[in-house]
Amino acid sequence: MRDTGPMRRRDFLAMFGASVTGGVLAGCGDLGCYGHPKNGTPHLDRLAREGLRFTDFHSNGPMCSPTRATLLTGQYQQRFGRIFEGPLSAREHTPTGLPLDVMTRPETPKTAGYATGMFGKWHLGYELPYKTMAAL
């Protein structure tokens, strides 16, 4: 086998779409690459065409907080306590959130030198130290 020099690190982008809320483009069925007849999403369609696109997914929970906890950690939400059986509410769950010692998916590639980020809804804690940037 021929030595081709140092291996080039690949860039990647992971996008999760959940649903349409208030007319905002959010779910996978809202993209042209998934067959939406009216929404023009040429840049996202190109990413899908040139990358890997999943067409079947089964959620671990019916609501936002449990599903986000699993997507961001790779662990079932039950590992974080009964509070993650339903959506976290700013009114009822302000002093709690995703445990700070849990490794999230954005943190894993960061240890290999990747720049990472998370954009969108959080619903995994509302006050410091559980707000988005404090937890990542």
C-alpha positions in Angstrom: 0.0 0.0 0.0 1.3 3.4 -1.0 1.8 6.0 1.7 -0.3 9.1 0.8 1.0 11.3 3.7 -1.0 12.5 6.6 -4.6 11.6 6.7 -6.9 14.7 6.0 -9.4 15.2 8.7 -13.0 15.3 7.2 -15.4 18.0 8.0 -18.9 17.0 8.9 -22.3 18.5 9.7 -25.0 16.8 11.6 -28.5 18.4 11.4 -31.6 17.2 13.2 -35.0 18.4 12.2 -37.9 17.7 14.5 -41.1 19.4 13.4 -42.7 22.5 12.1 -43.7 25.0 14.8 -45.4 28.2 14.0 -44.6 27.9 10.2 -40.9 27.7 10.8 -38.9 25.4 8.5 -37.7 22.7 10.9 -38.6 19.2 10.1 -37.0 16.9 7.5 -40.3 16.7 5.5 -40.0 20.5 4.9 -36.8 20.2 2.8 -36.8 19.8 -1.0 -34.4 16.8 -0.8 -37.1 15.0 1.2 -39.8 15.8 -1.4 -41.5 19.0 -0.3 -43.3 20.3 -3.3 -43.0 24.1 -2.5 -40.1 24.8 -0.2 -36.9 25.8 -2.0 -33.9 24.6 0.0 -31.1 24.4 -2.7 -28.2 24.6 -0.3 -29.5 22.0 2.1 -30.5 19.8 -0.9 -26.9 20.0 -2.1 -25.5 19.0 1.3 -27.9 16.1 1.3 -27.0 15.1 -2.3 -23.2 15.2 -1.6 -23.4 13.7 1.9 -25.2 11.1 3.8 -29.0 11.4 4.3 -31.1 9.4 6.6 -34.7 8.5 5.7 -35.9 6.5 8.7 -35.6 7.5 12.3 -37.3 6.4 15.5 -37.4 8.8 18.4 -36.8 7.7 21.9 -39.5 10.0 23.3 -42.6 11.9 22.3 -41.4 15.3 23.5 -38.5 17.7 23.0 -36.4 17.4 26.2 -36.1 13.6 26.3 -35.3 13.5 22.6 -32.7 16.3 22.7 -31.0 14.7 25.7 -30.6 11.5 23.8 -29.5 13.1 20.5 -26.9 15.3 22.3 -25.5 12.5 24.5 -26.1 9.2 22.8 -27.6 7.9 26.0 -31.2 7.1 26.9 -32.8 10.0 28.7 -33.7 7.8 31.7 -30.0 7.9 32.7 -30.5 11.6 33.7 -33.5 11.0 36.0 -37.3 11.0 35.9 -37.3 14.7 35.1 -36.3 13.8 31.5 -39.5 11.7 30.9 -41.2 14.8 29.6 -40.4 18.4 28.5 -38.4 20.6 30.9 -40.4 23.7 31.6 -39.0 27.1 32.5 -41.8 27.5 35.0 -41.4 24.1 36.8 -37.8 23.0 36.2 -35.6 26.1 36.4 -33.0 24.9 38.9 -32.3 21.7 36.9 -31.0 20.5 33.6 -28.8 18.1 31.7 -26.1 17.0 34.1 -22.9 19.1 33.5 -20.6 16.1 33.7 -22.3 14.3 30.7 -20.2 14.3 27.5 -22.3 15.7 24.6 -21.9 15.0 20.9 -20.4 18.4 20.2 -17.8 17.9 22.9 -16.5 14.6 21.5 -15.1 15.9 18.2 -13.9 19.0 20.0 -11.3 16.8 21.8 -9.9 15.9 18.3 -9.5 19.6 17.4 -12.8 20.2 15.6 -14.7 23.5 15.9 -18.2 22.6 17.2 -21.5 24.3 17.8 -25.1 23.7 18.5 -27.9 25.9 17.2 -31.6 25.9 17.8 -33.8 25.0 20.7 -32.2 23.8 23.9 -34.9 22.8 26.4 -32.4 21.0 28.6 -32.0 23.7 31.3 -33.0 27.3 31.7 -30.7 28.8 34.3 -27.0 28.8 34.8 -25.1 26.6 34.9 -27.5 24.5 32.7 -28.1 27.0 29.9 -26.8 26.1 26.4 -23.3 27.5 26.4 -22.6 26.6 30.0 -23.5 23.0 29.3 -21.4 22.7 26.1 
